[in-house]
Amino acid sequence: MGGMKIKTSVTFSDKLLAAIDRHAGKYANRSEFIETAVRAYIAALLRKQQNWRDLTIINRRAARLNREANDVLDCVTRRCRAGGAGAA
């Protein structure tokens, strides 16, 4: 996301600008602080989108995976009751 810098103008409320100034101390200037904050926010949005996609896939496959797990548990339980190879 690096590259050429382009000068732009944005408008902030006085309260937001005061908060930026309070927290921007370790940065070279307001622009560096705001650029860092925007990059972090965009990264968080991308993570949220990826998590949503992952959750959608998991939910779509959950019923089948749960059926498979139940089949395995049923099989193990029957062997243990019957004194089969899996008996403890």
C-alpha positions as CSV (number, residue, x, y, z in Angstrom):
1,M,0.0,0.0,0.0
2,G,3.0,2.3,-0.2
3,G,4.0,4.4,-3.1
4,M,3.8,7.9,-4.2
5,K,2.4,10.4,-1.8
6,I,-0.4,12.7,-3.0
7,K,-1.4,15.8,-1.1
8,T,-5.0,16.0,-0.2
9,S,-7.3,18.0,2.0
10,V,-9.7,16.5,4.6
11,T,-12.0,18.2,7.1
12,F,-12.1,17.0,10.7
13,S,-14.2,18.2,13.6
14,D,-12.3,20.2,16.2
15,K,-12.7,17.4,18.8
16,L,-11.3,14.7,16.4
17,L,-8.4,17.0,15.5
18,A,-7.7,17.5,19.2
19,A,-7.7,13.7,19.7
20,I,-5.4,13.2,16.8
21,D,-3.0,15.8,18.2
22,R,-3.1,14.1,21.6
23,H,-2.2,10.7,20.2
24,A,0.1,11.7,17.4
25,G,3.1,12.5,19.6
26,K,5.4,9.6,18.5
27,Y,4.7,10.2,14.8
28,A,6.6,12.7,12.7
29,N,3.4,14.6,12.0
30,R,-0.4,14.4,11.8
31,S,-0.2,13.0,8.3
32,E,1.9,10.0,9.4
33,F,-0.4,9.4,12.3
34,I,-3.6,9.5,10.1
35,E,-2.0,7.3,7.4
36,T,-1.0,4.7,10.0
37,A,-4.5,4.8,11.5
38,V,-6.2,4.4,8.1
39,R,-3.9,1.5,7.2
40,A,-4.8,-0.2,10.5
41,Y,-8.5,0.4,9.9
42,I,-8.3,-1.0,6.4
43,A,-6.4,-4.1,7.6
44,A,-9.1,-4.6,10.2
45,L,-11.8,-4.4,7.6
46,L,-10.0,-6.9,5.4
47,R,-9.6,-9.3,8.4
48,K,-13.3,-8.9,9.1
49,Q,-14.2,-9.7,5.5
50,Q,-11.9,-12.8,5.5
51,N,-13.4,-14.0,8.9
52,W,-16.9,-13.6,7.5
53,R,-16.0,-15.7,4.4
54,D,-14.4,-18.3,6.6
55,L,-17.4,-18.5,8.9
56,T,-19.7,-18.8,5.9
57,I,-17.7,-21.8,4.6
58,I,-17.7,-23.4,8.0
59,N,-21.4,-23.0,8.5
60,R,-22.1,-24.3,5.0
61,R,-20.1,-27.4,5.8
62,A,-21.1,-27.8,9.4
63,A,-24.1,-30.2,9.0
64,R,-22.0,-32.7,7.0
65,L,-19.1,-32.5,9.3
66,N,-21.4,-33.0,12.3
67,R,-23.0,-36.0,10.7
68,E,-19.5,-37.5,10.1
69,A,-18.5,-36.9,13.7
70,N,-21.7,-38.5,15.0
71,D,-21.2,-41.5,12.7
72,V,-17.6,-42.0,14.1
73,L,-18.9,-41.6,17.7
74,D,-21.7,-44.1,17.1
75,C,-19.3,-46.6,15.6
76,V,-16.8,-46.2,18.5
77,T,-19.6,-46.5,21.1
78,R,-21.0,-49.7,19.5
79,R,-17.6,-51.3,19.4
80,C,-16.9,-50.5,23.0
81,R,-20.3,-51.9,24.1
82,A,-19.7,-55.0,22.0
83,G,-16.2,-55.5,23.5
84,G,-14.7,-54.9,20.1
85,A,-11.2,-53.7,19.1
86,G,-11.9,-50.2,20.4
87,A,-13.0,-51.4,23.9
88,A,-11.3,-49.9,26.9
